[in-house]
Amino acid sequence: MRSATVTRTTAETKITVEVNLDGTGSYDNQTGVGFFDHMLDQLARHSLIDMKVRCEGDLHIDDHHSVEDVGIALGQALTQAMGDKRGIVRYGACLLPMDDALVRAALDLSARPFLVWNVDLPTAKIGTFDTELVREFFQAFSTHGGITLHVDMLHGVNSHHIAEAAFKAVARALRDALEVDPRKADAIPSTKGAL
């Protein structure tokens, strides 16, 4: 079973993340940040990663620490659950349309974190949620998940649609990359022999 539980406690947040990479996309995410919970639900549902997130954060300041620290913990849980990455496809990509938005995500579960973020969210807020935190989440997630991640917005006018398309596109790319390759189920997907 490719699963992991990560607990992260700081002066700013208290977080527990549980993931099962071989799930059905079930989710139970409670961070105290409504829009972010909705995005985490999309990430779980469309990646088929079972995900449970609990976060108690310093929301009286703002949502920043909660969103970033969940990204850190989720990336760490992904890394632990993948183990030595034996048998995974490793690469994934998705071109995802959502109404006016069209977002492309491509990733490599390489253990070499790098984020390329070409997404312009036209408003500063989605409800009460700071749109700049979408990038902050993916920066933390890619860094601590060891993911080379490229996210490009090709079209979009509605910030909610753009952000949701980004989460869904990354989710679908993750789903592909985490699949076990039936032709190389016992091999590390690298000529180096390790990832």
N, C-alpha and C positions, 0 to 999 in steps of 0.2 A: 504494500500500500504506500503510495507516494503522498504522504501527509505530514503536516508539521503544525506545531503550536508555538507561538512566540509571544512572550510577555515583555513589554517595555515600560519602565516606570522612570519618570524624570520629575523635576519640580514643576513641569508644565503639563504633563499628560500621564495618564495611566491607561495602557492599551494591552489588550489580548487579541491576537489574531489566530484563527484556526483555518487551515486550508487542506483540501483533499483534491489533488490534481486529477484524480480518476473519478470525479464525481459526475453529477448531472446538472450542475449549475444552480444548486439550491443556495439560498443566501439568508442571512440574518444579521444585518449590519445596523448598529446603533452607535453613532458618533456624537449625537447632539446637533449635528449640522444636516438639516433636512435634504438640501440639494446634493450634498456630498454622499449621503446614504443612498440616494437615488442613483448616483453615478457608480458607486460600489456595487449596487445591485445589478446594474448593467454589465459591469466588468465580470461578475460571477456568472450571470446567466449566459452570456455570449461566449465565455471562455470554457464553459462547462466545469469550472473549478468551484467546488463547494466551498463556501466562504462564510465565516462568522467573525465579525469584528465588534469589539466593545471598546469604546474610548470615553474616558472622562477627562476633559481638557479644560484649560483656562479660557472658556468661551466668554467670560466677562471682559477679557482683553480683546480678542478677536478669534477667528477660526484658524488662523495661520498655523499655530503649533499643532493643533489636532490633525489638520489635513496633512501636513508635512510628516508628522510622526507616524501616522497610519501608513503613509507611503513607505517609510523606513521599515516598519514592522512587517508590512505585507511583502516587501522585497526580500527581507530576511527569511520569512516563512517560505516563500517561493524557492529560494536558494536551498534551504534545508530539505524541502520536500523533493527537489530534483535529485538530491544525492550526487552521485558522480556523473549524472546525465546519460548514463548508458542507455542506448536504444532510442533516444529522442530524435525527432526530425531536426531540431535545432533552429531552423529558420521558419519564419512565418510572415505573411503579408496580407493586407486586406484593403480594398478600395470600397469604402462604405458610404452610401448615400443616405441622407435623412432629410427629406423635404428639400429645403434650399441649400443644405450643407452637403459637401462632398469632401471626405477626409481619407487620406491614405496613411496607413501605418505599415512599417516594415521593421522587423526586429530579428536579432540574433542573440540566442541565449549563450553568449560567448564567454562569460565571466570577465568581459572587458566593457565596463559601463561607459556609455556615451549617449547623450541626448541631443538630437537635432530637432528643434521645435520651430516649425514654420506655421504657426497658427495665430491668427489675428482675431481676437474676440472683440467685437465692435463696441461693447458696453463694459463699464467698470463693474457692474453688478448683474447677477441673475437672482432676482428677489433680493435677499440680504447677503448673498454669497459673493465674495470678491472673485472676479473671474481670473485674476492673476494666480490664484491658488491652483487652478487646473494644471498649469505648468509646474508649479512647486510640487504637486503630488507626483507627476510623472518623473521629475528630476530625482526625487527621493526614491521612488520605486525602481527606476532604472539603475541608479547608483547601487542600491543595496540588494537588488536582484541580479546584478551583474549582466545587465541587458544593454546591448547596443540598440537604441530605439530611435527611429526617425518617424516623425509625425508631421504631415503636410496638409494644410487646408487648401483645397483646390477651388472651392466655392463656398459661399456662406454669407448670410446677412443677419441671421438670428443667433444670438450668443448661446441660448439654451440648446438649439439644434447642433451648433458647431461643437460645443463641449460634449454633448451626448454622443455625437458621431465619433469624436476622438476616443472616448472610452470604449465604445462598441468596436471600433476598428482595431484598437490595441487588443481587446478581448479576443476577437476573431483571429488575429495574428498569433496570439498566445496559444489559442486552441490548436492551431496547426503545428506550431513549433514544439508543443509539449506532447504531441501524439507519439506513440511508439511506432517506429518504422518497421513494418513487418519484414522487410528485406535485410535489416541490420539491427535486430532487436537486442543483440548482445554486444554491440560495438559502441565505443565512444565516437561521436560524430566529428572527429578531427584527425588530421594526419599526424598531429602531435601525440595523439594517444591520451590526451587529458584536456579537460575544459575547466 
